[in-house]
Every structure is written in C-alpha cells, then in structure tokens.
Amino acid sequence: MPERETASDIEDAANLWAAKAERGLTAEDRRQLDQWLEGDSRRLGAFVRAQAAWIHAERAVALGTMPETESTLPQEPAHNAPRRRTPDRRMILGGGVALAAAFAGAYVVNSGRYRTLESGVGEIRRLVLKCGTVLTLDTDTRVDISASSDDRRLELVRGKLFVDAPRWRDRPLVVKAGGLVLQTAEGAFGVQNLGKTPIVALVTGGTLIASQSRGMFGAKQAVTVEKDHALTFAPDTLLAADAVRSVAAARQAQLLAWRDGMLSFGGERLVDAVRAFDRYGPVRIVVADPELARQRITGLFKADDPKGFAIAIAASLGGVAESQGETIRISAKKSVSA
C-alpha cells in the first residue's frame, strides 16, 4: 500500500505548482495539475494557499490604476466588511485564476441578499464597483450582485456585459451566466446571455476559467479561456474544450461594438441581424421575403438607427424598406409588368 503523503510534501508540491502557474501553464501542464489535485483532497487547499501567497506578493506591482469612470447608477454603501473564507475542496486557483465552483450553491444561500443593476432598452451603462471592477451593460441587461461578496460575485441574468476586473485582495471575480460559472483573478472579458441562444464569453485580457456544475454533487467540467479566445456554450450541452476557439482582432471588434452604441455584422443572416436591432428599441424590422431573410450581410451600423439600417440593407440586397408606424418592412422589389 503506498505511503500517504505528508502535509509538508503536499505544501512543497503546491508551491511548485503555484510558481509554474504564475509563469503560465501549457495544456499538458493543466492536465497534470488536474490529476494532481484529484489525487488527494488536501491538495486543493494547499494549492489555494500557495496561489494566494503569489497574489499578495505581487499586489504592489500587479495593481494598476483604473481609469476614472462616471457611474450612471448611484453608488451604494458597502453591506458587509471584508470577510476571509477558508477554501473548501470545491475552490481552486489555477494558472493565476481563482476557481470557485461552489458559487452556484453560495448564490442560492444568499438569494435574498443581492442588489440588481439594470439598463433600459436602448441604454448602455458603465459603472465602477467598490472593488474597482468596471462593468459595461448593454441594452436591456440585468446583473445581480451578491451583497455578501464585496462585489466579486455576479450573475448575468440577461443581456450583454463587459467586465474589466483588477486583482483585488485574494478574491476572484465570479460571473454566473446560465449554466456557466466564469472566474478570474484579474482580466477583461465580454459575456452574453440572450435566452435560448448560446452563451458567448470573449476574453480580451487575462484568463478565464469556465466551469459547469452537474448538480450539487455531480462532476464538474472546466475549461480555460485565454486572451484572444472565446467560449461558445449552447444551453443543455456539456462543456468541452473544443468549445473554445481563437478569435481574430477584427472579429473581437465586431462582437464588442455594442459598447460604443454600434452593431457590427460580418456575415450574419439578415434575420439574425434584425433580432439584434430588436433589443435596442420599440421599432421592429420585418423581413417579408424568406429569401432575403437568409441573405448574409456585413457592415457597421448605429444601434439606435434601425431605419437607416433597413434602408441600407434593402438597397444592398436589391429590395425596398417601407415604414409603417413602428414597423419597418424589408421586401423584394416587385417586378414591373410589361
């Protein structure tokens, strides 16, 4: 029977893994780290403590100043003093990123103790949380923030959100969106949760750990999403590594154009572009011709100008756009009889 590792052996190994993670882990490194963590329940806590030591040691040089941002929402008083938590077996720090897969359960416990941030239809809001995290909310977006988390645990209930999170104490930033939990020690990323469409998380800075819990006691799936990569996760599916793809700079600009009040399309179907415009105001665009609805379109358009979009697209597709109250119809031109 193999001899059980001593606590000292585990601490030494954890410190080595923390140092390696700080330099950056390869895919093989991450696989070996996962195997090591699963081998003994004590290793998880040791690794968390070792990674936290790196965070504290680097704080003086790692934290930069956040750009001054005028909040569009009133500042709210702190609800609770900072509170240190003892890591349990479901919390892990890896590759400089804190994993807190227990977030879903903790959020249920605190379900009566959160505040809600919302943006109205056609409105984009930008605000700074007390931990220094900058949030940008797209139109018709709702974010719930756990009151006992020092603004470090959020849920994107609906809409689109961009997060720019500095490293703060030893607490990761956690964002829940649908069946996913996204976690980072520091970084910048956008995430969308638009009902039945896939959840998309795009990382522009730092690293995300995305995890999926299969019930209270079920096995957890986790993948790493690095800078310039995006995760696309369809509802009711299992999280897998092949859901993460690299994203070119031009495509990133398209996905995040909403932050500047713009909608950018690079080959989407017209019917999908129309759905995107529907989120920004009461005006509805109707594509009467199914053939036109399937056409692929490109271009950059103002999100608050559906009429301008409809006229431009109709002209490019050889159709016509007609306004009827708060409805704009795009249809094919009628052929002229001889």
Legacy VTK file of the C-alpha trace (Angstrom):
# vtk DataFile Version 3.0
C-alpha trace
ASCII
DATASET POLYDATA
POINTS 338 float
0.000 0.000 0.000
1.588 3.329 -0.995
2.633 5.625 1.837
0.286 8.595 2.404
1.816 11.981 1.542
2.704 14.169 4.479
1.259 17.674 4.802
4.754 19.072 4.227
5.142 17.132 0.964
1.806 18.456 -0.264
2.686 22.058 0.632
6.016 21.776 -1.216
4.335 20.394 -4.328
1.621 23.059 -4.138
4.234 25.821 -4.024
5.924 24.398 -7.118
2.607 24.245 -8.987
1.745 27.811 -7.936
5.085 29.083 -9.239
4.581 27.238 -12.527
1.023 28.557 -12.841
2.229 32.121 -12.357
4.537 31.714 -15.375
1.739 30.187 -17.446
0.537 26.621 -17.895
0.543 24.639 -21.102
-2.335 22.310 -21.939
-0.258 19.364 -20.702
0.615 21.248 -17.504
-3.080 21.884 -16.846
-3.865 18.204 -17.382
-1.153 17.169 -14.921
-2.305 19.785 -12.412
-5.860 18.476 -12.589
-4.618 14.933 -11.992
-2.526 16.027 -9.039
-5.422 17.918 -7.444
-7.760 14.960 -7.822
-5.272 12.594 -6.157
-5.779 13.860 -2.602
-8.449 16.104 -1.109
-5.807 18.013 0.890
-4.004 19.216 -2.234
-6.729 21.627 -3.259
-6.495 23.719 -0.087
-2.699 23.694 -0.233
-2.730 24.938 -3.815
-5.186 27.718 -2.964
-2.938 28.904 -0.119
0.140 28.810 -2.337
-1.538 30.752 -5.139
-2.884 33.311 -2.647
0.678 33.869 -1.442
1.678 34.757 -5.010
-1.231 37.185 -5.269
-0.262 39.003 -2.076
3.414 39.123 -3.021
2.649 40.669 -6.416
-0.054 43.103 -5.332
2.236 46.115 -5.091
3.310 45.825 -8.720
0.344 44.000 -10.236
-2.367 46.517 -9.411
-2.591 49.447 -11.787
-4.896 52.449 -11.530
-8.355 52.095 -13.030
-9.492 54.743 -15.462
-11.823 57.255 -13.892
-15.358 56.421 -14.902
-18.519 58.278 -14.083
-21.106 55.781 -12.890
-24.561 56.061 -14.385
-26.005 54.372 -11.304
-25.946 55.789 -7.758
-23.170 54.487 -5.567
-24.363 52.058 -2.936
-22.921 51.702 0.578
-20.899 48.654 1.486
-23.091 45.969 3.023
-20.542 43.899 4.887
-16.951 44.223 5.999
-14.466 42.117 4.016
-14.530 38.549 5.220
-11.932 35.867 4.696
-13.184 32.454 3.656
-11.499 29.151 4.238
-11.191 27.383 0.882
-13.113 24.127 0.603
-12.495 21.239 -1.745
-14.505 22.916 -4.495
-12.313 26.028 -4.683
-9.179 26.030 -6.808
-6.638 28.515 -8.109
-5.047 27.622 -11.436
-2.924 29.483 -13.965
-3.239 32.734 -11.989
-7.034 32.367 -11.998
-9.213 31.576 -8.979
-11.819 28.878 -9.376
-14.847 28.938 -7.114
-17.075 26.234 -8.465
-19.178 26.437 -5.304
-20.542 29.802 -6.457
-23.887 28.385 -7.590
-24.629 26.920 -4.176
-23.456 30.035 -2.340
-25.625 32.218 -4.523
-28.711 30.209 -3.598
-27.911 30.667 0.077
-27.688 34.418 -0.432
-30.666 34.608 -2.799
-32.414 37.142 -0.571
-29.334 39.343 -0.246
-28.380 40.811 -3.610
-28.871 44.021 -5.499
-29.824 44.338 -9.123
-28.263 46.542 -11.788
-30.243 47.044 -14.982
-30.023 49.050 -18.182
-33.115 50.200 -20.031
-33.980 49.433 -23.633
-31.683 51.485 -25.863
-29.407 52.383 -22.940
-25.775 51.465 -22.297
-24.473 51.887 -18.747
-20.955 51.948 -17.387
-20.199 51.842 -13.673
-17.441 51.048 -11.218
-17.909 48.605 -8.342
-16.269 49.153 -4.983
-13.606 46.523 -5.746
-12.538 48.581 -8.794
-14.217 46.354 -11.387
-15.679 48.299 -14.320
-18.954 46.960 -15.747
-20.454 47.960 -19.079
-24.077 46.877 -19.525
-25.597 46.636 -22.977
-29.234 47.500 -23.661
-31.866 45.610 -21.635
-29.288 43.885 -19.428
-29.708 42.718 -15.831
-26.896 41.876 -13.431
-27.446 40.648 -9.866
-24.635 41.195 -7.345
-24.367 39.182 -4.148
-24.385 41.601 -1.209
-22.021 39.477 0.876
-19.330 39.126 -1.804
-17.670 42.575 -1.782
-18.978 42.940 -5.340
-16.994 39.906 -6.517
-19.910 37.550 -7.289
-22.260 38.487 -10.094
-24.940 36.836 -12.180
-25.704 37.956 -15.724
-29.428 37.254 -15.762
-29.894 38.508 -19.312
-28.216 40.693 -21.912
-24.581 41.521 -22.617
-21.901 42.532 -20.148
-18.269 43.606 -20.426
-16.112 43.227 -17.328
-12.733 44.824 -16.611
-11.626 43.401 -13.269
-8.432 44.276 -11.381
-6.877 41.847 -8.933
-8.466 42.525 -5.560
-7.281 41.034 -2.273
-7.345 37.241 -2.632
-10.879 37.038 -4.024
-11.636 36.017 -7.592
-14.294 37.737 -9.632
-17.089 35.267 -10.407
-19.766 35.761 -13.051
-22.570 33.239 -13.436
-24.376 33.151 -16.796
-26.939 30.454 -17.392
-25.307 27.115 -16.636
-21.775 28.530 -16.678
-19.582 29.953 -13.935
-16.780 32.237 -15.181
-13.926 33.108 -12.842
-10.800 35.236 -12.991
-8.317 36.743 -10.567
-7.981 39.711 -12.907
-8.851 40.240 -16.547
-11.198 41.699 -19.134
-13.937 39.814 -20.918
-17.336 40.154 -22.507
-20.189 37.717 -21.969
-23.663 37.455 -23.442
-26.699 35.579 -22.153
-29.585 36.061 -24.564
-32.069 33.371 -23.648
-32.068 30.348 -25.935
-29.026 31.412 -27.947
-25.544 30.148 -26.969
-23.712 31.873 -24.146
-20.564 33.509 -25.513
-17.611 34.628 -23.394
-14.796 36.551 -25.133
-11.551 37.190 -23.253
-9.550 40.306 -24.170
-7.234 40.292 -21.157
-6.093 37.760 -18.572
-7.521 34.263 -18.330
-10.947 32.850 -17.506
-11.812 29.503 -16.018
-15.262 28.421 -17.173
-16.940 25.637 -15.225
-20.203 23.763 -15.386
-21.652 22.029 -12.359
-23.847 18.985 -12.915
-25.946 19.372 -9.780
-24.907 19.712 -6.129
-22.827 16.537 -6.083
-22.287 15.949 -9.787
-18.955 16.048 -11.588
-17.789 19.485 -12.668
-16.479 20.273 -16.136
-13.977 23.119 -16.524
-12.048 24.694 -19.390
-9.527 27.530 -19.621
-10.266 30.502 -21.878
-7.180 32.580 -22.559
-6.724 36.055 -24.036
-7.998 36.418 -27.623
-10.159 33.314 -27.273
-13.900 32.838 -26.921
-16.079 30.150 -25.408
-19.398 29.327 -27.081
-21.683 27.255 -24.879
-25.101 26.072 -26.009
-27.751 25.509 -23.324
-28.342 21.902 -22.250
-24.957 20.712 -23.504
-21.816 19.522 -21.757
-18.899 21.914 -21.506
-15.928 20.727 -23.573
-12.502 22.032 -24.578
-13.466 22.233 -28.254
-15.978 24.969 -27.352
-13.020 27.376 -27.023
-11.687 28.965 -30.220
-9.215 31.737 -31.006
-10.795 34.998 -32.197
-9.112 37.416 -34.603
-8.896 41.082 -33.657
-11.403 42.115 -36.336
-13.957 39.629 -35.052
-13.417 40.803 -31.468
-14.175 44.349 -32.573
-17.415 43.144 -34.143
-18.517 41.269 -31.032
-17.811 44.231 -28.752
-19.002 47.095 -30.983
-22.122 47.408 -28.824
-20.032 49.162 -26.154
-19.859 52.163 -28.495
-23.538 52.028 -29.427
-22.837 50.199 -32.675
-23.810 46.849 -34.173
-21.258 45.164 -36.397
-22.024 42.243 -38.693
-19.590 40.077 -40.579
-21.604 37.507 -42.476
-24.622 37.025 -40.197
-28.003 36.252 -41.715
-30.294 39.245 -42.111
-32.889 37.638 -39.846
-30.298 37.386 -37.036
-29.201 40.989 -37.525
-32.834 42.080 -37.250
-33.130 40.257 -33.905
-30.107 42.179 -32.669
-31.746 45.509 -33.584
-34.978 44.492 -31.849
-33.206 44.672 -28.463
-32.465 48.394 -28.811
-35.883 49.998 -29.170
-39.605 49.706 -29.899
-39.203 49.805 -33.683
-39.488 46.363 -35.257
-37.985 45.321 -38.568
-39.923 42.705 -40.518
-38.312 40.852 -43.414
-41.226 39.806 -45.601
-39.251 37.710 -48.075
-37.757 34.454 -46.658
-35.062 34.532 -49.307
-33.946 37.995 -48.187
-34.035 36.885 -44.548
-31.417 34.208 -45.305
-29.000 36.620 -47.020
-25.648 37.229 -45.300
-24.792 40.826 -44.506
-21.761 42.857 -43.424
-21.386 46.380 -42.108
-21.252 48.664 -39.077
-24.487 50.361 -38.042
-25.743 52.623 -35.266
-27.782 50.534 -32.840
-30.333 53.339 -32.356
-30.997 53.791 -36.092
-32.982 50.759 -37.289
-34.463 52.750 -40.161
-31.049 53.668 -41.536
-30.002 50.022 -41.227
-33.112 48.787 -43.024
-32.752 51.263 -45.893
-29.061 50.464 -46.396
-29.549 46.707 -46.272
-32.600 46.750 -48.524
-30.687 48.759 -51.126
-27.676 46.419 -50.973
-29.909 43.373 -51.455
-31.968 44.888 -54.237
-35.027 45.261 -52.015
-37.046 48.093 -50.532
-37.680 49.311 -46.970
-41.046 50.830 -46.039
-42.036 52.353 -42.693
-45.463 51.778 -41.183
-45.623 53.339 -37.719
-43.110 51.498 -35.544
-42.685 48.725 -38.083
-40.219 48.723 -40.984
-40.775 46.149 -43.708
-37.940 44.953 -45.896
-39.165 43.206 -49.021
-38.040 42.348 -52.508
-38.866 44.859 -55.231
-41.891 43.955 -57.219
-41.148 43.171 -60.843
-42.598 45.643 -63.332
-45.170 44.090 -65.688
-44.575 44.568 -69.382
LINES 1 339
338 0 1 2 3 4 5 6 7 8 9 10 11 12 13 14 15 16 17 18 19 20 21 22 23 24 25 26 27 28 29 30 31 32 33 34 35 36 37 38 39 40 41 42 43 44 45 46 47 48 49 50 51 52 53 54 55 56 57 58 59 60 61 62 63 64 65 66 67 68 69 70 71 72 73 74 75 76 77 78 79 80 81 82 83 84 85 86 87 88 89 90 91 92 93 94 95 96 97 98 99 100 101 102 103 104 105 106 107 108 109 110 111 112 113 114 115 116 117 118 119 120 121 122 123 124 125 126 127 128 129 130 131 132 133 134 135 136 137 138 139 140 141 142 143 144 145 146 147 148 149 150 151 152 153 154 155 156 157 158 159 160 161 162 163 164 165 166 167 168 169 170 171 172 173 174 175 176 177 178 179 180 181 182 183 184 185 186 187 188 189 190 191 192 193 194 195 196 197 198 199 200 201 202 203 204 205 206 207 208 209 210 211 212 213 214 215 216 217 218 219 220 221 222 223 224 225 226 227 228 229 230 231 232 233 234 235 236 237 238 239 240 241 242 243 244 245 246 247 248 249 250 251 252 253 254 255 256 257 258 259 260 261 262 263 264 265 266 267 268 269 270 271 272 273 274 275 276 277 278 279 280 281 282 283 284 285 286 287 288 289 290 291 292 293 294 295 296 297 298 299 300 301 302 303 304 305 306 307 308 309 310 311 312 313 314 315 316 317 318 319 320 321 322 323 324 325 326 327 328 329 330 331 332 333 334 335 336 337
